[in-house]
Amino acid sequence: MSKGTSYPSESSSRVDVRTAVTVRQVTSDSSIHHHPFFLIPAYDNEMTRLFFVSHRTGAPQIFCEVRETGKLVQLTNRPDIHEWSVSPSRNGRYVYFTASSGAWRVNTESLHEEELVNFGSAEMREKGMVGAAMGTTAVSYDDRWWAVPVKAGELTKLVIVDTESGKSEVIAERDSVGHPEFHPDDSSILHYAGPYHSRMWVINRDGSGNRLVYERDVAAQQWVVHEAWLPGTRELTVIDWPKGMLAVDVDTGGVRQVCTFNAWHAISNRAGTLAVADTTYPDIGLQVFDPRCPTGVSGLPVSGLPVSGLPVSGLPVSGLSGEPRTLCYPEAWNLGAHWHTDHCPYDDEDFKQGKWQVHAPQHTHPHPSFSPDGRFVAFTSDKTGFSQVYEATVPEQIQKESAKQ
């Protein structure tokens, strides 16, 4: 089908029998669907559209659901889109993406496509299916700047594109750059993921201040992954797999424990008052919890739980307003056997010697993220055999509790 094609609504709702939460299925075609990576908002600010990728035409294309009518609209029709690069603008006017060796955007009304930067013979992404290999990009909260990692030979460049002028600038060049995210309140700073052994980096938009903000415990084979800004703070939350989540102050280096259940991909709402995380090994559903603590403790020790001893529900954390609660159960396949571990698997000699490869198709992961108003959580699940996009309604009581604190 061609771009601009409008499909009838595929929306249907059910109630999760274990949590009594309403879950709406957005897509139903027998093909792969997924919303953007959990760091990237799936909705525009006014929530007129919910953006996602669909393979229903035979190749990954950008789609949106017009939420007022439920109709699904195809925004692109090309064979070369890097599907995890999709990043909608907050005002809903454009969807930014990379395709082949270029950085593009499509106008959501006219469907006009514009190449902002061409990177020539660049590979664009690292090889594989996780981390920097996904090729995720990020638009700043004010829609002015777009961060694009570009794999070029042995190095990766972090490119900042001015969305108004179309000018671009390389602000960093190094071994690995993945999952950039601008600060949700300050577009002059962003974080990105370096290689697993020195993962958490922060850099100013002009390229200054490039620094590692957290040193992992090498002796303990600590695995830190899936960083995200906590709005209203200068903290990055990060998963300390499988021991829970930490928050790191990027200015002082202070570290605090946020939760001690097996949070996997975790992100907070725009107020920074409620977080959601998917889970695996074991899958205990989507958990919602308060990402704040009364005080931060520099160098707070992390006491981990062995995989076999992980809880069947979120554990309460002293000092938080309440224990994590289950929102719903995506029942996604969560492919990626390397997550069934109590340490960083990339430290293992078998991996270093190339005796095993990571197999983790990203469309099998829920990757939950909040709507701008915090009332909904978008996620992906392939429980029906094909990955589909879903939207869970956050109970009003939970919304009210998080707003008061």
Secondary structure, DSSP 8 states (H G I E B T S, - for coil): --TT-EE----EEEE-TTT--EEEE---SSS-EE-S-TTS-SB-TT-SEEEEEE-TTSS-EEEEEETTT--EEE----S-B-GGG-EE-TTSSEEEEEETTEEEEEETTT--EEEEEE-TT--BS-SSSSGGGG---EE-TTSSEEEEEEEETTEEEEEEEETTT--EEEEEEES--EEEEE-SS-TTEEEEE--GGG-EEEEETTS---EE-----TTTT-EEEEEEEETTTTEEEEEEETTEEEEEETTT--EEEEE-S-EEEEEE-TTSS-EEEEE-SS---EEEE----SS--TT-------GGG--SS----TTSSS--EEEE--------GGGSSSS-GGGSHHHHTTS------GGGS---EE-TTSSEEEEEE-TTSS-EEEEEE--HHHHHHHHH-
